[in-house]
Amino acid sequence: MTTAAPGGQKIRQIGGVAWTPNTRRETWWAFIFLLPWIIGFLVFTAGPMIWSLVLSFTDYDPLRESTNFIGIENYLFLAEDRRVGLSLFNTAFYTLFNVPLTILIGLGLALLLNRVTGPLAGFFRTAFYLPNVTPAVAIGTLFLLLLNANGVVNQGLGVIGIDGPSWLNDGPWIKPGIIIMSLWTTGNTVIIYFAALKNVPGELYEAARIDGASSWHQFVNITVPMISGAIFFTLVINTITSLQMFSEVYTIFFGNQEGQSAAATDAAIFYVIWLFRQAFEFFNFGYASAMGWVLFVIIMIITVIQIRGSRRFVYYEGE
């Protein structure tokens, strides 16, 4: 419907919104400014995703001249591939331990950091976050030195009379070693919780202390509910990150496999590592694309479950 404004301008009503010439002009300018992002998204994200979906139904190999459409054979072979099941187990094991430990340690450090005032506060915030800007390959190399049989970790255990395990070759100890390595980069979680703690109203704690609430009850009934949004955010982000664990583990265990035991390789094979090897070592790009889409579906399902479950424990102040 078109109406006339007092100034003589024509106003078109679309969906209950008045589209004046100024509104249309501003909308076009908004699209123009968004155009670089839209082009980048289509070229570097949406386009490759669609192309990988197409490849997942083929036997594409860049070293072969012909590519054949094979339907869902790649997806059916996923159920038969022993390494897929093993890598999914390793990834799930790592995620189930790494995510809760990251949240608990990050929250504990944030609570301690929240008590620090003065110049030291800025120093500790920087110190906690600094490992997160360290390149992943550098982290893997560092822990390769720390966790080897004669590394700093075992030397430190030896000082207190403990014979340290072979973190890099003994199968049962490899995944705990990887989890320990990952906990070194909890700085981003710490900073997120620290910012959330700063936004908790102090009046709530004062009222709780007047009512005789202990520190534990204040933490459970005030702190946790008020920062539950931040906890939920880190839960989702850390879960997605853990399910895509790659760089550090690949650097330690697959960068140079000389002298690597089969048990160590099996314990350290994560899903994205096996996907990477299928694509760039064995050149099975079709099969690797199918693996990528299975991981995408797994992450999507887990994220949807987390979002639905968040309605029970996430408190939003505006609600």
C-alpha positions, 0 to 999 in steps of 0.5 A: 500500500502506498500513502502520501506523506505531508511533504508530498513523499510517497510512503510504501507500507511493507509488512507494517513498516513505512518505507520512505525514500530515506529508509530505502536509501539507508537500506541500500547503503547498509547492503553496500557496506555488508557486500564485502562480508556477503561476498567473503561468506559466499566465496570462502564459507558457503561455497566450499561447504556446498562443494564439499557436500557434493564431493562427499558423494564422489570418489574425488582424488586430485591425482586422478583425472576422472571423478565418479559419483558413488552415492552414499558409499563414503558415508556407509564406509564410515561405519566400517572404518575402524579408525573412525570409531577409534577417533570418535571415541578419543575425541569424545573422551577428550571432550568429556574431560577437557570441557568440565575441567576448563570450566571449573579451572577457569571459574576458579582462576577468575574468582581469584583474579576478581579479588586482585586489585591494583597494578597486579590485576592487569598483570595477571589478566595478561598472564592468564590470557598470554598462552592463548595467543601462542601459536598452536604448533608452538604449544605442541612443540613445548609440551613435546619437550615437557611431556617426554620421558625425561621432560620437565614434568617427569623430572618434577615428579621425580623430585617428590619420589614419583616415577612419571609415566611415559606421557607420549608412548604409554597408551593410557597416559596419552589422552590425560597428557593431551588434556593437561596440555589443553588446560594450559590455554584456559585464559580465554575462559578465565577472562570471560568469567572475570568480565561476568563476575564484574557485572554481578551487582554488589548489593546482592552480596551485601543483602546475602551477608546481612541475612547470614548467608555463607560464602558457599551459599553466596557462590551457589545462589548468587554468583553462579546464577548471575554468570550462568550466561557466560558459563553456557557460552563457554560450554558451547564454545569449548565443546565445539573447540574440543570436538575439532582438536587438531593442531597441538596433537598433530604436532606432537604425535603425527609431525614425526612418527619415527619411533612412534608405537602403534598404541600411541598412534591409536590413543592420539588419533582424533577425528579431525586428525584422521579427516586431515590425513584422509584428505592430505596424506591419502588424497581421499577428498570425497571420503574426507568431505563425508567425514567433515559433514558427519562432524558438522551434524554431530556438533549441530546436534550437541549444540541444539541439545545444549541450547535446549538444556540451557533453559533450565539453568541459564538466568537472564536478568531481563527475564 
